[in-house]
Amino acid sequence: MTVPSPCINICTLDAASGLCLGCARTLQEISDWSNLDDAGKRAVWARIAERRAQGFAPEQPIALKPGPVRAR
């Protein structure tokens, strides 16, 4: 089984930390991702977990509530 990407399509780097606000990866980790083997990808996931444990909280996708269906 391949290791899934942590990308959640919120691709904005935080100027202070240098981490993506969506996935908590560095620009280098993002650019290296497709060339990493599964062990390397798991290492990136471990660093993401460490960052979250230290208080870096990436943004979460906004869940949109469906509105009423309107007739035309």
PQR file of N, CA, C, O and H, with PARSE charges and radii, in Angstrom:
ATOM      1  N   MET A   1       0.846  -1.183   0.000 -0.4000 1.5000
ATOM      2  CA  MET A   1       0.000   0.000   0.000 -0.0000 2.0000
ATOM      3  C   MET A   1       0.886   1.238   0.000  0.5500 1.7000
ATOM      4  O   MET A   1       1.835   1.333   0.778 -0.5500 1.4000
ATOM      5  N   THR A   2       0.574   2.177  -0.868 -0.4000 1.5000
ATOM      6  CA  THR A   2       1.377   3.391  -0.927 -0.0000 2.0000
ATOM      7  C   THR A   2       0.990   4.345   0.199  0.5500 1.7000
ATOM      8  O   THR A   2      -0.131   4.315   0.707 -0.5500 1.4000
ATOM      9  H   THR A   2      -0.197   2.101  -1.501  0.4000 1.0000
ATOM     10  N   VAL A   3       1.927   5.173   0.565 -0.4000 1.5000
ATOM     11  CA  VAL A   3       1.711   6.154   1.630 -0.0000 2.0000
ATOM     12  C   VAL A   3       0.987   7.353   1.024  0.5500 1.7000
ATOM     13  O   VAL A   3       1.474   7.927   0.050 -0.5500 1.4000
ATOM     14  H   VAL A   3       2.837   5.197   0.152  0.4000 1.0000
ATOM     15  N   PRO A   4      -0.166   7.748   1.574 -0.5600 1.5000
ATOM     16  CA  PRO A   4      -0.922   8.859   1.001  0.2800 2.0000
ATOM     17  C   PRO A   4      -0.241  10.202   1.240  0.5500 1.7000
ATOM     18  O   PRO A   4       0.484  10.386   2.218 -0.5500 1.4000
ATOM     19  N   SER A   5      -0.487  11.116   0.341 -0.4000 1.5000
ATOM     20  CA  SER A   5       0.037  12.473   0.485 -0.0000 2.0000
ATOM     21  C   SER A   5      -0.727  13.201   1.586  0.5500 1.7000
ATOM     22  O   SER A   5      -1.936  13.015   1.724 -0.5500 1.4000
ATOM     23  H   SER A   5      -1.076  10.967  -0.453  0.4000 1.0000
ATOM     24  N   PRO A   6      -0.040  14.026   2.369 -0.5600 1.5000
ATOM     25  CA  PRO A   6      -0.726  14.821   3.387  0.2800 2.0000
ATOM     26  C   PRO A   6      -1.412  16.063   2.816  0.5500 1.7000
ATOM     27  O   PRO A   6      -2.074  16.793   3.555 -0.5500 1.4000
ATOM     28  N   CYS A   7      -1.266  16.309   1.527 -0.4000 1.5000
ATOM     29  CA  CYS A   7      -1.832  17.507   0.907 -0.0000 2.0000
ATOM     30  C   CYS A   7      -3.350  17.517   1.022  0.5500 1.7000
ATOM     31  O   CYS A   7      -4.014  16.523   0.730 -0.5500 1.4000
ATOM     32  H   CYS A   7      -0.729  15.717   0.927  0.4000 1.0000
ATOM     33  N   ILE A   8      -3.897  18.667   1.456 -0.4000 1.5000
ATOM     34  CA  ILE A   8      -5.350  18.843   1.517 -0.0000 2.0000
ATOM     35  C   ILE A   8      -5.787  20.011   0.625  0.5500 1.7000
ATOM     36  O   ILE A   8      -6.873  20.564   0.797 -0.5500 1.4000
ATOM     37  H   ILE A   8      -3.357  19.475   1.694  0.4000 1.0000
ATOM     38  N   ASN A   9      -4.929  20.373  -0.322 -0.4000 1.5000
ATOM     39  CA  ASN A   9      -5.219  21.417  -1.312 -0.0000 2.0000
ATOM     40  C   ASN A   9      -5.433  22.797  -0.712  0.5500 1.7000
ATOM     41  O   ASN A   9      -6.212  23.593  -1.237 -0.5500 1.4000
ATOM     42  H   ASN A   9      -4.046  19.924  -0.462  0.4000 1.0000
ATOM     43  N   ILE A  10      -4.750  23.078   0.376 -0.4000 1.5000
ATOM     44  CA  ILE A  10      -4.657  24.435   0.920 -0.0000 2.0000
ATOM     45  C   ILE A  10      -3.167  24.756   0.873  0.5500 1.7000
ATOM     46  O   ILE A  10      -2.457  24.596   1.866 -0.5500 1.4000
ATOM     47  H   ILE A  10      -4.117  22.431   0.802  0.4000 1.0000
ATOM     48  N   CYS A  11      -2.707  25.202  -0.270 -0.4000 1.5000
ATOM     49  CA  CYS A  11      -1.272  25.322  -0.521 -0.0000 2.0000
ATOM     50  C   CYS A  11      -0.799  26.759  -0.315  0.5500 1.7000
ATOM     51  O   CYS A  11      -0.661  27.529  -1.266 -0.5500 1.4000
ATOM     52  H   CYS A  11      -3.283  25.331  -1.077  0.4000 1.0000
ATOM     53  N   THR A  12      -0.559  27.097   0.939 -0.4000 1.5000
ATOM     54  CA  THR A  12      -0.083  28.423   1.307 -0.0000 2.0000
ATOM     55  C   THR A  12       0.991  28.269   2.364  0.5500 1.7000
ATOM     56  O   THR A  12       0.771  27.633   3.395 -0.5500 1.4000
ATOM     57  H   THR A  12      -0.672  26.472   1.711  0.4000 1.0000
ATOM     58  N   LEU A  13       2.163  28.857   2.106 -0.4000 1.5000
ATOM     59  CA  LEU A  13       3.245  28.765   3.085 -0.0000 2.0000
ATOM     60  C   LEU A  13       3.111  29.848   4.140  0.5500 1.7000
ATOM     61  O   LEU A  13       2.858  31.011   3.827 -0.5500 1.4000
ATOM     62  H   LEU A  13       2.341  29.374   1.269  0.4000 1.0000
ATOM     63  N   ASP A  14       3.284  29.453   5.387 -0.4000 1.5000
ATOM     64  CA  ASP A  14       3.302  30.383   6.509 -0.0000 2.0000
ATOM     65  C   ASP A  14       4.662  31.071   6.519  0.5500 1.7000
ATOM     66  O   ASP A  14       5.691  30.399   6.592 -0.5500 1.4000
ATOM     67  H   ASP A  14       3.489  28.508   5.642  0.4000 1.0000
ATOM     68  N   ALA A  15       4.682  32.392   6.446 -0.4000 1.5000
ATOM     69  CA  ALA A  15       5.942  33.136   6.361 -0.0000 2.0000
ATOM     70  C   ALA A  15       6.807  32.941   7.599  0.5500 1.7000
ATOM     71  O   ALA A  15       8.032  32.878   7.491 -0.5500 1.4000
ATOM     72  H   ALA A  15       3.846  32.938   6.387  0.4000 1.0000
ATOM     73  N   ALA A  16       6.195  32.847   8.762 -0.4000 1.5000
ATOM     74  CA  ALA A  16       6.964  32.734  10.003 -0.0000 2.0000
ATOM     75  C   ALA A  16       7.629  31.370  10.151  0.5500 1.7000
ATOM     76  O   ALA A  16       8.791  31.286  10.549 -0.5500 1.4000
ATOM     77  H   ALA A  16       5.201  32.898   8.849  0.4000 1.0000
ATOM     78  N   SER A  17       6.902  30.305   9.834 -0.4000 1.5000
ATOM     79  CA  SER A  17       7.434  28.956  10.059 -0.0000 2.0000
ATOM     80  C   SER A  17       8.011  28.315   8.804  0.5500 1.7000
ATOM     81  O   SER A  17       8.839  27.409   8.894 -0.5500 1.4000
ATOM     82  H   SER A  17       5.959  30.373   9.510  0.4000 1.0000
ATOM     83  N   GLY A  18       7.577  28.780   7.634 -0.4000 1.5000
ATOM     84  CA  GLY A  18       7.995  28.149   6.387 -0.0000 2.0000
ATOM     85  C   GLY A  18       7.234  26.867   6.090  0.5500 1.7000
ATOM     86  O   GLY A  18       7.607  26.117   5.188 -0.5500 1.4000
ATOM     87  H   GLY A  18       6.904  29.516   7.561  0.4000 1.0000
ATOM     88  N   LEU A  19       6.169  26.610   6.846 -0.4000 1.5000
ATOM     89  CA  LEU A  19       5.381  25.396   6.666 -0.0000 2.0000
ATOM     90  C   LEU A  19       4.101  25.702   5.907  0.5500 1.7000
ATOM     91  O   LEU A  19       3.548  26.797   6.008 -0.5500 1.4000
ATOM     92  H   LEU A  19       5.866  27.219   7.579  0.4000 1.0000
ATOM     93  N   CYS A  20       3.641  24.723   5.150 -0.4000 1.5000
ATOM     94  CA  CYS A  20       2.377  24.858   4.447 -0.0000 2.0000
ATOM     95  C   CYS A  20       1.243  24.876   5.466  0.5500 1.7000
ATOM     96  O   CYS A  20       1.205  24.047   6.375 -0.5500 1.4000
ATOM     97  H   CYS A  20       4.090  23.833   5.068  0.4000 1.0000
ATOM     98  N   LEU A  21       0.323  25.820   5.313 -0.4000 1.5000
ATOM     99  CA  LEU A  21      -0.818  25.920   6.224 -0.0000 2.0000
ATOM    100  C   LEU A  21      -1.794  24.761   6.045  0.5500 1.7000
ATOM    101  O   LEU A  21      -2.603  24.489   6.932 -0.5500 1.4000
ATOM    102  H   LEU A  21       0.353  26.493   4.575  0.4000 1.0000
ATOM    103  N   GLY A  22      -1.726  24.093   4.927 -0.4000 1.5000
ATOM    104  CA  GLY A  22      -2.622  22.965   4.687 -0.0000 2.0000
ATOM    105  C   GLY A  22      -2.099  21.649   5.213  0.5500 1.7000
ATOM    106  O   GLY A  22      -2.830  20.910   5.874 -0.5500 1.4000
ATOM    107  H   GLY A  22      -1.069  24.314   4.206  0.4000 1.0000
ATOM    108  N   CYS A  23      -0.837  21.341   4.928 -0.4000 1.5000
ATOM    109  CA  CYS A  23      -0.317  20.007   5.260 -0.0000 2.0000
ATOM    110  C   CYS A  23       0.833  20.004   6.255  0.5500 1.7000
ATOM    111  O   CYS A  23       1.278  18.934   6.670 -0.5500 1.4000
ATOM    112  H   CYS A  23      -0.243  21.941   4.391  0.4000 1.0000
ATOM    113  N   ALA A  24       1.316  21.154   6.641 -0.4000 1.5000
ATOM    114  CA  ALA A  24       2.407  21.285   7.629 -0.0000 2.0000
ATOM    115  C   ALA A  24       3.742  20.744   7.132  0.5500 1.7000
ATOM    116  O   ALA A  24       4.592  20.345   7.929 -0.5500 1.4000
ATOM    117  H   ALA A  24       0.955  22.023   6.304  0.4000 1.0000
ATOM    118  N   ARG A  25       3.925  20.730   5.797 -0.4000 1.5000
ATOM    119  CA  ARG A  25       5.224  20.321   5.248 -0.0000 2.0000
ATOM    120  C   ARG A  25       6.027  21.549   4.844  0.5500 1.7000
ATOM    121  O   ARG A  25       5.471  22.621   4.600 -0.5500 1.4000
ATOM    122  H   ARG A  25       3.234  21.054   5.151  0.4000 1.0000
ATOM    123  N   THR A  26       7.340  21.376   4.778 -0.4000 1.5000
ATOM    124  CA  THR A  26       8.211  22.419   4.256 -0.0000 2.0000
ATOM    125  C   THR A  26       8.125  22.398   2.735  0.5500 1.7000
ATOM    126  O   THR A  26       7.653  21.428   2.143 -0.5500 1.4000
ATOM    127  H   THR A  26       7.791  20.506   4.976  0.4000 1.0000
ATOM    128  N   LEU A  27       8.583  23.471   2.114 -0.4000 1.5000
ATOM    129  CA  LEU A  27       8.614  23.516   0.653 -0.0000 2.0000
ATOM    130  C   LEU A  27       9.480  22.383   0.103  0.5500 1.7000
ATOM    131  O   LEU A  27       9.140  21.779  -0.914 -0.5500 1.4000
ATOM    132  H   LEU A  27       8.967  24.259   2.595  0.4000 1.0000
ATOM    133  N   GLN A  28      10.591  22.097   0.771 -0.4000 1.5000
ATOM    134  CA  GLN A  28      11.470  21.007   0.337 -0.0000 2.0000
ATOM    135  C   GLN A  28      10.755  19.658   0.420  0.5500 1.7000
ATOM    136  O   GLN A  28      10.870  18.839  -0.492 -0.5500 1.4000
ATOM    137  H   GLN A  28      10.867  22.588   1.597  0.4000 1.0000
ATOM    138  N   GLU A  29      10.022  19.426   1.499 -0.4000 1.5000
ATOM    139  CA  GLU A  29       9.284  18.165   1.637 -0.0000 2.0000
ATOM    140  C   GLU A  29       8.210  18.036   0.565  0.5500 1.7000
ATOM    141  O   GLU A  29       7.973  16.949   0.039 -0.5500 1.4000
ATOM    142  H   GLU A  29       9.928  20.091   2.239  0.4000 1.0000
ATOM    143  N   ILE A  30       7.565  19.149   0.248 -0.4000 1.5000
ATOM    144  CA  ILE A  30       6.533  19.134  -0.795 -0.0000 2.0000
ATOM    145  C   ILE A  30       7.154  18.794  -2.143  0.5500 1.7000
ATOM    146  O   ILE A  30       6.633  17.952  -2.875 -0.5500 1.4000
ATOM    147  H   ILE A  30       7.758  20.032   0.675  0.4000 1.0000
ATOM    148  N   SER A  31       8.259  19.443  -2.470 -0.4000 1.5000
ATOM    149  CA  SER A  31       8.881  19.213  -3.778 -0.0000 2.0000
ATOM    150  C   SER A  31       9.514  17.828  -3.882  0.5500 1.7000
ATOM    151  O   SER A  31       9.598  17.271  -4.976 -0.5500 1.4000
ATOM    152  H   SER A  31       8.682  20.127  -1.875  0.4000 1.0000
ATOM    153  N   ASP A  32       9.959  17.266  -2.762 -0.4000 1.5000
ATOM    154  CA  ASP A  32      10.587  15.938  -2.766 -0.0000 2.0000
ATOM    155  C   ASP A  32       9.578  14.794  -2.763  0.5500 1.7000
ATOM    156  O   ASP A  32       9.930  13.666  -3.108 -0.5500 1.4000
ATOM    157  H   ASP A  32       9.891  17.718  -1.873  0.4000 1.0000
ATOM    158  N   TRP A  33       8.337  15.061  -2.381 -0.4000 1.5000
ATOM    159  CA  TRP A  33       7.363  14.010  -2.094 -0.0000 2.0000
ATOM    160  C   TRP A  33       7.276  12.941  -3.179  0.5500 1.7000
ATOM    161  O   TRP A  33       7.344  11.752  -2.866 -0.5500 1.4000
ATOM    162  H   TRP A  33       8.051  15.977  -2.101  0.4000 1.0000
ATOM    163  N   SER A  34       7.131  13.321  -4.422 -0.4000 1.5000
ATOM    164  CA  SER A  34       6.928  12.330  -5.491 -0.0000 2.0000
ATOM    165  C   SER A  34       8.152  11.454  -5.737  0.5500 1.7000
ATOM    166  O   SER A  34       8.040  10.395  -6.353 -0.5500 1.4000
ATOM    167  H   SER A  34       7.076  14.287  -4.676  0.4000 1.0000
ATOM    168  N   ASN A  35       9.316  11.886  -5.261 -0.4000 1.5000
ATOM    169  CA  ASN A  35      10.534  11.095  -5.444 -0.0000 2.0000
ATOM    170  C   ASN A  35      10.893  10.247  -4.230  0.5500 1.7000
ATOM    171  O   ASN A  35      11.836   9.458  -4.289 -0.5500 1.4000
ATOM    172  H   ASN A  35       9.407  12.746  -4.760  0.4000 1.0000
ATOM    173  N   LEU A  36      10.156  10.396  -3.132 -0.4000 1.5000
ATOM    174  CA  LEU A  36      10.461   9.644  -1.919 -0.0000 2.0000
ATOM    175  C   LEU A  36       9.906   8.226  -1.999  0.5500 1.7000
ATOM    176  O   LEU A  36       8.852   7.991  -2.589 -0.5500 1.4000
ATOM    177  H   LEU A  36       9.390  11.037  -3.085  0.4000 1.0000
ATOM    178  N   ASP A  37      10.636   7.280  -1.393 -0.4000 1.5000
ATOM    179  CA  ASP A  37      10.080   5.941  -1.246 -0.0000 2.0000
ATOM    180  C   ASP A  37       9.132   5.953  -0.044  0.5500 1.7000
ATOM    181  O   ASP A  37       9.003   6.969   0.638 -0.5500 1.4000
ATOM    182  H   ASP A  37      11.493   7.471  -0.914  0.4000 1.0000
ATOM    183  N   ASP A  38       8.474   4.826   0.211 -0.4000 1.5000
ATOM    184  CA  ASP A  38       7.492   4.788   1.300 -0.0000 2.0000
ATOM    185  C   ASP A  38       8.109   5.110   2.655  0.5500 1.7000
ATOM    186  O   ASP A  38       7.464   5.750   3.486 -0.5500 1.4000
ATOM    187  H   ASP A  38       8.579   4.000  -0.343  0.4000 1.0000
ATOM    188  N   ALA A  39       9.338   4.680   2.892 -0.4000 1.5000
ATOM    189  CA  ALA A  39      10.005   4.987   4.168 -0.0000 2.0000
ATOM    190  C   ALA A  39      10.227   6.490   4.309  0.5500 1.7000
ATOM    191  O   ALA A  39      10.046   7.047   5.392 -0.5500 1.4000
ATOM    192  H   ALA A  39       9.862   4.160   2.218  0.4000 1.0000
ATOM    193  N   GLY A  40      10.614   7.141   3.229 -0.4000 1.5000
ATOM    194  CA  GLY A  40      10.808   8.584   3.253 -0.0000 2.0000
ATOM    195  C   GLY A  40       9.508   9.327   3.485  0.5500 1.7000
ATOM    196  O   GLY A  40       9.478  10.326   4.204 -0.5500 1.4000
ATOM    197  H   GLY A  40      10.761   6.688   2.349  0.4000 1.0000
ATOM    198  N   LYS A  41       8.426   8.841   2.875 -0.4000 1.5000
ATOM    199  CA  LYS A  41       7.114   9.466   3.066 -0.0000 2.0000
ATOM    200  C   LYS A  41       6.631   9.284   4.501  0.5500 1.7000
ATOM    201  O   LYS A  41       6.048  10.198   5.083 -0.5500 1.4000
ATOM    202  H   LYS A  41       8.450   8.029   2.291  0.4000 1.0000
ATOM    203  N   ARG A  42       6.871   8.108   5.068 -0.4000 1.5000
ATOM    204  CA  ARG A  42       6.495   7.899   6.473 -0.0000 2.0000
ATOM    205  C   ARG A  42       7.301   8.807   7.394  0.5500 1.7000
ATOM    206  O   ARG A  42       6.791   9.258   8.419 -0.5500 1.4000
ATOM    207  H   ARG A  42       7.344   7.365   4.595  0.4000 1.0000
ATOM    208  N   ALA A  43       8.552   9.077   7.040 -0.4000 1.5000
ATOM    209  CA  ALA A  43       9.382   9.995   7.834 -0.0000 2.0000
ATOM    210  C   ALA A  43       8.807  11.413   7.785  0.5500 1.7000
ATOM    211  O   ALA A  43       8.810  12.119   8.793 -0.5500 1.4000
ATOM    212  H   ALA A  43       8.966   8.711   6.207  0.4000 1.0000
ATOM    213  N   VAL A  44       8.319  11.827   6.625 -0.4000 1.5000
ATOM    214  CA  VAL A  44       7.682  13.145   6.512 -0.0000 2.0000
ATOM    215  C   VAL A  44       6.430  13.180   7.385  0.5500 1.7000
ATOM    216  O   VAL A  44       6.203  14.156   8.100 -0.5500 1.4000
ATOM    217  H   VAL A  44       8.317  11.253   5.806  0.4000 1.0000
ATOM    218  N   TRP A  45       5.620  12.128   7.333 -0.4000 1.5000
ATOM    219  CA  TRP A  45       4.422  12.061   8.178 -0.0000 2.0000
ATOM    220  C   TRP A  45       4.789  12.147   9.657  0.5500 1.7000
ATOM    221  O   TRP A  45       4.071  12.775  10.434 -0.5500 1.4000
ATOM    222  H   TRP A  45       5.805  11.336   6.752  0.4000 1.0000
ATOM    223  N   ALA A  46       5.893  11.524  10.051 -0.4000 1.5000
ATOM    224  CA  ALA A  46       6.334  11.584  11.453 -0.0000 2.0000
ATOM    225  C   ALA A  46       6.712  13.013  11.836  0.5500 1.7000
ATOM    226  O   ALA A  46       6.403  13.465  12.938 -0.5500 1.4000
ATOM    227  H   ALA A  46       6.476  11.013   9.419  0.4000 1.0000
ATOM    228  N   ARG A  47       7.381  13.723  10.927 -0.4000 1.5000
ATOM    229  CA  ARG A  47       7.733  15.124  11.207 -0.0000 2.0000
ATOM    230  C   ARG A  47       6.481  15.993  11.300  0.5500 1.7000
ATOM    231  O   ARG A  47       6.416  16.906  12.123 -0.5500 1.4000
ATOM    232  H   ARG A  47       7.632  13.356  10.031  0.4000 1.0000
ATOM    233  N   ILE A  48       5.491  15.711  10.459 -0.4000 1.5000
ATOM    234  CA  ILE A  48       4.222  16.444  10.532 -0.0000 2.0000
ATOM    235  C   ILE A  48       3.583  16.223  11.902  0.5500 1.7000
ATOM    236  O   ILE A  48       3.099  17.171  12.521 -0.5500 1.4000
ATOM    237  H   ILE A  48       5.543  14.969   9.790  0.4000 1.0000
ATOM    238  N   ALA A  49       3.579  14.989  12.372 -0.4000 1.5000
ATOM    239  CA  ALA A  49       3.003  14.680  13.690 -0.0000 2.0000
ATOM    240  C   ALA A  49       3.741  15.427  14.793  0.5500 1.7000
ATOM    241  O   ALA A  49       3.119  15.921  15.734 -0.5500 1.4000
ATOM    242  H   ALA A  49       3.971  14.219  11.869  0.4000 1.0000
ATOM    243  N   GLU A  50       5.070  15.510  14.680 -0.4000 1.5000
ATOM    244  CA  GLU A  50       5.862  16.258  15.667 -0.0000 2.0000
ATOM    245  C   GLU A  50       5.495  17.737  15.641  0.5500 1.7000
ATOM    246  O   GLU A  50       5.358  18.364  16.692 -0.5500 1.4000
ATOM    247  H   GLU A  50       5.575  15.109  13.916  0.4000 1.0000
ATOM    248  N   ARG A  51       5.338  18.291  14.452 -0.4000 1.5000
ATOM    249  CA  ARG A  51       4.982  19.713  14.329 -0.0000 2.0000
ATOM    250  C   ARG A  51       3.615  19.983  14.951  0.5500 1.7000
ATOM    251  O   ARG A  51       3.424  20.982  15.644 -0.5500 1.4000
ATOM    252  H   ARG A  51       5.449  17.782  13.598  0.4000 1.0000
ATOM    253  N   ARG A  52       2.679  19.092  14.699 -0.4000 1.5000
ATOM    254  CA  ARG A  52       1.340  19.263  15.280 -0.0000 2.0000
ATOM    255  C   ARG A  52       1.396  19.144  16.799  0.5500 1.7000
ATOM    256  O   ARG A  52       0.716  19.889  17.505 -0.5500 1.4000
ATOM    257  H   ARG A  52       2.834  18.281  14.137  0.4000 1.0000
ATOM    258  N   ALA A  53       2.199  18.214  17.304 -0.4000 1.5000
ATOM    259  CA  ALA A  53       2.340  18.040  18.755 -0.0000 2.0000
ATOM    260  C   ALA A  53       2.961  19.275  19.401  0.5500 1.7000
ATOM    261  O   ALA A  53       2.702  19.571  20.568 -0.5500 1.4000
ATOM    262  H   ALA A  53       2.751  17.609  16.731  0.4000 1.0000
ATOM    263  N   GLN A  54       3.785  19.997  18.630 -0.4000 1.5000
ATOM    264  CA  GLN A  54       4.429  21.210  19.139 -0.0000 2.0000
ATOM    265  C   GLN A  54       3.546  22.442  18.967  0.5500 1.7000
ATOM    266  O   GLN A  54       3.952  23.548  19.322 -0.5500 1.4000
ATOM    267  H   GLN A  54       3.995  19.756  17.682  0.4000 1.0000
ATOM    268  N   GLY A  55       2.348  22.262  18.427 -0.4000 1.5000
ATOM    269  CA  GLY A  55       1.410  23.371  18.359 -0.0000 2.0000
ATOM    270  C   GLY A  55       1.123  23.931  16.986  0.5500 1.7000
ATOM    271  O   GLY A  55       0.268  24.808  16.860 -0.5500 1.4000
ATOM    272  H   GLY A  55       2.018  21.364  18.139  0.4000 1.0000
ATOM    273  N   PHE A  56       1.811  23.456  15.929 -0.4000 1.5000
ATOM    274  CA  PHE A  56       1.492  23.949  14.592 -0.0000 2.0000
ATOM    275  C   PHE A  56       0.223  23.258  14.134  0.5500 1.7000
ATOM    276  O   PHE A  56       0.196  22.039  13.966 -0.5500 1.4000
ATOM    277  H   PHE A  56       2.505  22.743  16.031  0.4000 1.0000
ATOM    278  N   ALA A  57      -0.817  24.030  13.935 -0.4000 1.5000
ATOM    279  CA  ALA A  57      -2.109  23.467  13.539 -0.0000 2.0000
ATOM    280  C   ALA A  57      -2.450  23.904  12.128  0.5500 1.7000
ATOM    281  O   ALA A  57      -2.847  25.050  11.913 -0.5500 1.4000
ATOM    282  H   ALA A  57      -0.795  25.020  14.072  0.4000 1.0000
ATOM    283  N   PRO A  58      -2.301  23.005  11.160 -0.5600 1.5000
ATOM    284  CA  PRO A  58      -2.684  23.365   9.800  0.2800 2.0000
ATOM    285  C   PRO A  58      -4.162  23.688   9.719  0.5500 1.7000
ATOM    286  O   PRO A  58      -4.957  23.242  10.546 -0.5500 1.4000
ATOM    287  N   GLU A  59      -4.517  24.463   8.720 -0.4000 1.5000
ATOM    288  CA  GLU A  59      -5.926  24.784   8.491 -0.0000 2.0000
ATOM    289  C   GLU A  59      -6.650  23.518   8.046  0.5500 1.7000
ATOM    290  O   GLU A  59      -6.045  22.611   7.476 -0.5500 1.4000
ATOM    291  H   GLU A  59      -3.871  24.826   8.048  0.4000 1.0000
ATOM    292  N   GLN A  60      -7.909  23.472   8.305 -0.4000 1.5000
ATOM    293  CA  GLN A  60      -8.733  22.346   7.874 -0.0000 2.0000
ATOM    294  C   GLN A  60      -9.643  22.811   6.749  0.5500 1.7000
ATOM    295  O   GLN A  60     -10.042  23.975   6.712 -0.5500 1.4000
ATOM    296  H   GLN A  60      -8.401  24.209   8.769  0.4000 1.0000
ATOM    297  N   PRO A  61      -9.973  21.905   5.828 -0.5600 1.5000
ATOM    298  CA  PRO A  61     -10.905  22.296   4.773  0.2800 2.0000
ATOM    299  C   PRO A  61     -12.237  22.712   5.386  0.5500 1.7000
ATOM    300  O   PRO A  61     -12.669  22.150   6.392 -0.5500 1.4000
ATOM    301  N   ILE A  62     -12.868  23.676   4.786 -0.4000 1.5000
ATOM    302  CA  ILE A  62     -14.161  24.155   5.269 -0.0000 2.0000
ATOM    303  C   ILE A  62     -15.255  23.228   4.741  0.5500 1.7000
ATOM    304  O   ILE A  62     -15.357  23.004   3.535 -0.5500 1.4000
ATOM    305  H   ILE A  62     -12.518  24.132   3.968  0.4000 1.0000
ATOM    306  N   ALA A  63     -16.053  22.704   5.628 -0.4000 1.5000
ATOM    307  CA  ALA A  63     -17.174  21.856   5.220 -0.0000 2.0000
ATOM    308  C   ALA A  63     -18.345  22.764   4.872  0.5500 1.7000
ATOM    309  O   ALA A  63     -18.860  23.483   5.728 -0.5500 1.4000
ATOM    310  H   ALA A  63     -15.971  22.886   6.607  0.4000 1.0000
ATOM    311  N   LEU A  64     -18.751  22.727   3.638 -0.4000 1.5000
ATOM    312  CA  LEU A  64     -19.861  23.565   3.198 -0.0000 2.0000
ATOM    313  C   LEU A  64     -21.177  22.851   3.455  0.5500 1.7000
ATOM    314  O   LEU A  64     -21.319  21.660   3.179 -0.5500 1.4000
ATOM    315  H   LEU A  64     -18.332  22.143   2.942  0.4000 1.0000
ATOM    316  N   LYS A  65     -22.124  23.586   3.981 -0.4000 1.5000
ATOM    317  CA  LYS A  65     -23.451  23.027   4.212 -0.0000 2.0000
ATOM    318  C   LYS A  65     -24.286  23.261   2.960  0.5500 1.7000
ATOM    319  O   LYS A  65     -24.304  24.365   2.415 -0.5500 1.4000
ATOM    320  H   LYS A  65     -22.009  24.554   4.206  0.4000 1.0000
ATOM    321  N   PRO A  66     -24.973  22.224   2.508 -0.5600 1.5000
ATOM    322  CA  PRO A  66     -25.796  22.425   1.316  0.2800 2.0000
ATOM    323  C   PRO A  66     -26.952  23.366   1.616  0.5500 1.7000
ATOM    324  O   PRO A  66     -27.574  23.295   2.675 -0.5500 1.4000
ATOM    325  N   GLY A  67     -27.218  24.225   0.688 -0.4000 1.5000
ATOM    326  CA  GLY A  67     -28.324  25.159   0.838 -0.0000 2.0000
ATOM    327  C   GLY A  67     -29.598  24.575   0.254  0.5500 1.7000
ATOM    328  O   GLY A  67     -29.591  23.492  -0.330 -0.5500 1.4000
ATOM    329  H   GLY A  67     -26.712  24.282  -0.173  0.4000 1.0000
ATOM    330  N   PRO A  68     -30.678  25.297   0.419 -0.5600 1.5000
ATOM    331  CA  PRO A  68     -31.950  24.807  -0.129  0.2800 2.0000
ATOM    332  C   PRO A  68     -31.915  24.826  -1.654  0.5500 1.7000
ATOM    333  O   PRO A  68     -31.275  25.679  -2.268 -0.5500 1.4000
ATOM    334  N   VAL A  69     -32.603  23.887  -2.236 -0.4000 1.5000
ATOM    335  CA  VAL A  69     -32.718  23.846  -3.691 -0.0000 2.0000
ATOM    336  C   VAL A  69     -33.803  24.835  -4.079  0.5500 1.7000
ATOM    337  O   VAL A  69     -34.913  24.789  -3.550 -0.5500 1.4000
ATOM    338  H   VAL A  69     -33.123  23.193  -1.737  0.4000 1.0000
ATOM    339  N   ARG A  70     -33.484  25.713  -4.987 -0.4000 1.5000
ATOM    340  CA  ARG A  70     -34.444  26.745  -5.399 -0.0000 2.0000
ATOM    341  C   ARG A  70     -34.874  26.507  -6.840  0.5500 1.7000
ATOM    342  O   ARG A  70     -34.057  26.223  -7.716 -0.5500 1.4000
ATOM    343  H   ARG A  70     -32.582  25.751  -5.416  0.4000 1.0000
ATOM    344  N   ALA A  71     -36.150  26.630  -7.053 -0.4000 1.5000
ATOM    345  CA  ALA A  71     -36.682  26.493  -8.413 -0.0000 2.0000
ATOM    346  C   ALA A  71     -36.435  27.786  -9.168  0.5500 1.7000
ATOM    347  O   ALA A  71     -36.388  28.864  -8.575 -0.5500 1.4000
ATOM    348  H   ALA A  71     -36.813  26.861  -6.342  0.4000 1.0000
ATOM    349  N   ARG A  72     -36.277  27.673 -10.471 -0.4000 1.5000
ATOM    350  CA  ARG A  72     -36.081  28.870 -11.300 -0.0000 2.0000
ATOM    351  C   ARG A  72     -37.362  29.295 -11.920  0.5500 1.7000
ATOM    352  O   ARG A  72     -37.396  30.284 -12.652 -0.5500 1.4000
ATOM    353  H   ARG A  72     -36.315  26.797 -10.952  0.4000 1.0000
TER
END
